[in-house]
Amino acid sequence: MSQLISNLTEEKETLFIPLYGKAIDYRSKKSILNDSMANEVIERIDADLSKHNRIGGRVVAVRAKQYDEWAKDFFAQNKNAVAVHLGCGLDARITRIQPPPSINWFDVDFQEVISLRKVFFGETDAYKMIASSITAKDWLDTIPSDRPALIIAEGVFEYLSKEEVRTLLYRLTDYFSHGQIAFDVMNSSSNDLREEKLKETTGATIRWTVDDLSEVDEINPKLKRIETVPLFKSVFIKRLPFSYRFIFGLLALFPKFKNGMQLLRYDF
């Protein structure tokens, strides 16, 4: 396993940021996600991953919880949907929400990530892993295109250029007949706060920041924004300890930090 871990560099290594945060959340008295799989993976990995806690912390559990709830909502209305998790890393969303067996789920990430993921997760008839960069052209070919699609990109698009995001979104909306896509964007002020730590711990760099959501809304005319959740204003923030809530409450007083990261849901 150590060789598989050493293969993860730059943006690939960032998968440990949300993973570690979810494990810390699981060990807390009042867990938001109750993600036992994240904790199990951390315990089985023979490496010190504590450095990643300086970037993510338990706030990643707040973000993940919002995506989990959006997924549950979509599946409740679309029993025969396909789910596509872009840049899945070692996230255990499928085990957290346990979608009905009629849902076909596809987790997509780099070959190096999927190789490590297969140590902890097994495929089934309804669950498949696709080893590919999400910007590659052919990975979509194995996914049914004639069913409602839920696409989740959690903490992913900031590592792509705006043009790469545009191309990918067009590819998705051209391939699937209809569905929803959920992803997050980070503004330049938030990036300034974490850029140095991110480079120090993983070597990754943020390539796309968004200071005006109209920039996202105009990127693909097929996408219609139906929900916006500033991370610091999420209802799930209330489940964090007082120290977290106090800090986030202070940051939310400043416009440039209040919308540091926003979670977006679009229909298409």
C-alpha positions in Angstrom: 0.0 0.0 0.0 2.9 2.4 0.7 3.8 2.3 -3.0 0.2 3.2 -4.0 0.3 6.1 -1.6 3.7 7.4 -2.9 2.2 7.5 -6.4 -0.2 10.2 -5.2 1.3 13.6 -5.9 0.0 17.2 -6.2 -3.8 17.2 -6.8 -4.0 13.5 -6.4 -2.7 13.8 -2.8 -5.4 16.3 -1.9 -7.8 13.4 -1.5 -6.3 12.9 2.0 -7.6 16.4 3.0 -11.4 15.5 3.0 -10.6 11.9 4.1 -8.8 12.9 7.2 -11.4 15.5 8.1 -14.2 13.0 7.8 -12.3 10.6 10.0 -11.8 13.3 12.6 -15.5 14.0 12.4 -16.4 10.4 12.9 -14.3 10.3 16.1 -16.1 13.4 17.5 -18.9 13.3 20.1 -21.4 14.7 17.7 -20.5 13.5 14.2 -22.0 15.1 11.2 -21.4 12.3 8.7 -20.8 9.3 10.9 -18.5 8.1 8.2 -17.0 4.9 9.7 -15.4 4.0 6.4 -13.3 7.2 6.4 -12.1 6.3 9.8 -11.3 2.7 8.9 -9.3 3.8 5.8 -7.3 6.3 7.8 -6.5 3.6 10.4 -5.4 1.1 7.7 -3.2 3.5 5.8 0.4 3.2 7.2 1.3 6.9 6.9 1.0 10.0 9.0 -1.7 12.1 7.4 -2.2 14.6 10.2 -0.7 17.4 8.1 -3.8 17.4 6.0 -5.9 18.4 9.0 -4.4 21.9 8.8 -6.3 22.6 5.5 -9.6 20.7 5.8 -10.6 20.0 9.4 -14.1 19.0 10.2 -15.6 21.6 7.8 -15.1 19.1 5.0 -17.8 17.0 6.7 -20.2 20.0 6.5 -19.6 20.2 2.7 -19.9 16.4 2.3 -23.2 16.3 4.2 -24.7 18.9 1.9 -23.8 16.8 -1.1 -25.2 13.7 0.6 -28.5 15.4 1.2 -28.7 16.6 -2.4 -28.0 13.1 -3.6 -30.8 11.6 -1.4 -33.2 14.2 -2.7 -32.3 13.4 -6.3 -32.6 9.7 -5.9 -36.0 10.1 -4.1 -37.3 11.7 -7.3 -35.3 9.5 -9.8 -35.4 5.9 -8.9 -33.5 4.7 -12.0 -30.8 7.4 -12.1 -27.1 7.1 -12.7 -24.7 8.8 -10.2 -21.3 10.0 -11.4 -18.8 11.1 -8.7 -16.0 13.1 -10.3 -12.7 13.0 -8.5 -14.1 10.6 -6.0 -10.8 10.1 -4.1 -11.4 7.7 -1.2 -14.8 9.2 -0.4 -17.4 6.7 0.9 -20.5 8.5 -0.2 -22.1 5.4 -1.7 -21.8 3.6 1.7 -23.1 6.7 3.6 -26.3 7.2 1.7 -26.8 3.6 0.5 -28.8 4.4 -2.7 -31.5 2.0 -3.8 -30.2 -0.9 -6.0 -31.9 0.6 -9.1 -29.2 3.4 -9.0 -26.1 2.8 -11.0 -23.1 4.5 -9.4 -19.8 5.4 -11.0 -16.8 6.8 -9.2 -14.2 8.4 -11.4 -10.6 9.4 -10.6 -7.0 9.1 -11.8 -5.6 5.6 -12.3 -3.3 6.0 -9.3 -6.3 6.9 -7.1 -8.5 4.1 -8.2 -5.7 1.6 -7.7 -5.6 2.7 -4.0 -9.4 2.9 -3.8 -9.7 -0.7 -4.8 -7.9 -1.8 -1.7 -10.8 -0.5 0.3 -13.8 -0.7 -2.0 -15.2 -3.5 -4.2 -17.2 -3.2 -7.3 -20.7 -4.7 -7.7 -23.2 -4.8 -10.6 -24.5 -1.4 -9.5 -21.2 0.2 -8.5 -18.2 0.7 -10.8 -14.9 2.6 -10.6 -13.5 4.3 -13.6 -9.8 5.0 -13.7 -9.3 8.1 -15.8 -8.7 11.8 -15.6 -12.0 13.5 -15.6 -10.8 15.7 -18.4 -10.2 12.7 -20.7 -12.6 12.2 -23.5 -13.6 8.5 -23.5 -14.4 7.6 -19.8 -18.1 8.6 -20.3 -18.6 5.9 -22.9 -19.3 3.1 -20.3 -22.1 5.0 -18.5 -25.7 4.9 -19.6 -26.7 8.2 -21.2 -30.5 7.7 -21.4 -31.3 8.0 -17.7 -31.4 10.9 -15.2 -27.9 11.7 -14.1 -26.6 13.1 -10.8 -23.1 14.4 -11.1 -21.1 15.4 -8.0 -17.7 17.2 -8.1 -16.7 17.8 -4.5 -13.6 19.9 -4.1 -12.5 19.2 -7.6 -13.1 22.0 -10.1 -10.7 24.4 -8.4 -7.8 22.2 -9.5 -8.9 22.6 -13.2 -8.6 25.7 -15.4 -11.8 27.5 -16.2 -11.6 26.3 -19.8 -11.2 22.7 -18.6 -14.3 23.1 -16.5 -16.2 24.6 -19.4 -15.2 21.7 -21.7 -16.1 19.1 -19.1 -19.5 20.6 -18.4 -20.4 20.8 -22.1 -19.3 17.2 -22.5 -21.6 16.1 -19.6 -24.6 18.1 -20.6 -24.3 16.9 -24.2 -23.9 13.2 -23.1 -26.7 13.0 -20.6 -30.3 13.9 -21.6 -31.1 15.5 -18.2 -30.1 15.6 -14.6 -28.4 17.7 -12.0 -24.8 18.6 -11.3 -23.4 19.8 -7.9 -20.0 21.3 -7.3 -18.2 23.9 -5.3 -16.3 27.1 -6.2 -13.9 29.0 -4.1 -13.2 32.8 -4.3 -9.8 34.4 -4.5 -9.8 35.5 -0.9 -10.3 32.0 0.3 -7.6 30.7 -2.0 -5.2 33.3 -0.5 -5.8 31.8 2.9 -5.1 28.2 2.0 -2.7 28.4 -1.0 0.5 28.3 0.9 -0.5 25.4 3.2 -1.8 23.5 0.1 1.4 23.8 -1.8 3.4 22.9 1.3 1.5 19.7 2.1 0.7 18.4 -1.4 2.3 20.6 -4.0 -1.1 21.2 -5.6 -2.2 24.6 -6.9 -5.6 26.2 -7.3 -6.3 27.1 -10.9 -9.8 28.4 -10.9 -11.3 30.8 -8.4 -14.7 32.5 -8.7 -15.5 35.9 -7.3 -18.8 36.4 -9.2 -21.2 33.5 -9.6 -22.5 34.9 -12.8 -19.2 33.7 -14.3 -20.3 30.1 -13.5 -23.9 30.6 -14.6 -22.8 31.8 -18.0 -20.3 29.0 -18.6 -22.9 26.6 -20.0 -26.4 27.8 -21.1 -27.9 24.3 -20.4 -27.2 24.7 -16.7 -29.8 26.4 -14.5 -28.7 27.1 -10.9 -31.4 25.9 -8.5 -29.5 26.2 -5.2 -26.6 28.1 -3.6 -25.2 27.2 -0.2 -22.3 29.3 1.1 -20.3 26.8 3.2 -20.1 29.1 6.3 -23.9 29.5 6.2 -24.7 25.8 5.9 -27.3 24.5 8.3 -24.8 21.7 9.2 -22.3 24.2 10.6 -24.6 24.3 13.7 -23.5 20.7 14.4 -19.9 21.7 14.8 -18.3 22.5 18.2 -18.6 26.0 19.5 -15.0 26.9 18.6 -15.6 26.1 15.0 -18.9 28.0 14.9 -17.3 31.0 16.5 -14.5 31.2 14.0 -16.8 30.7 11.0 -19.2 33.2 12.4 -16.5 35.8 12.6 -15.3 35.0 9.0 -18.9 35.3 7.8 -19.0 38.9 8.9 -16.5 39.8 6.1 -18.1 39.6 2.6 -14.8 38.3 1.0 -14.7 35.4 3.4 -18.5 34.7 3.9 -18.6 33.4 0.3 -15.2 31.9 0.4 -16.6 28.6 -0.8 -20.0 28.1 -2.2 -21.8 24.9 -3.0 -23.9 25.1 -6.2 -26.6 22.8 -7.6 -27.7 23.0 -11.2 -30.4 21.5 -13.3 -29.8 20.6 -17.0 
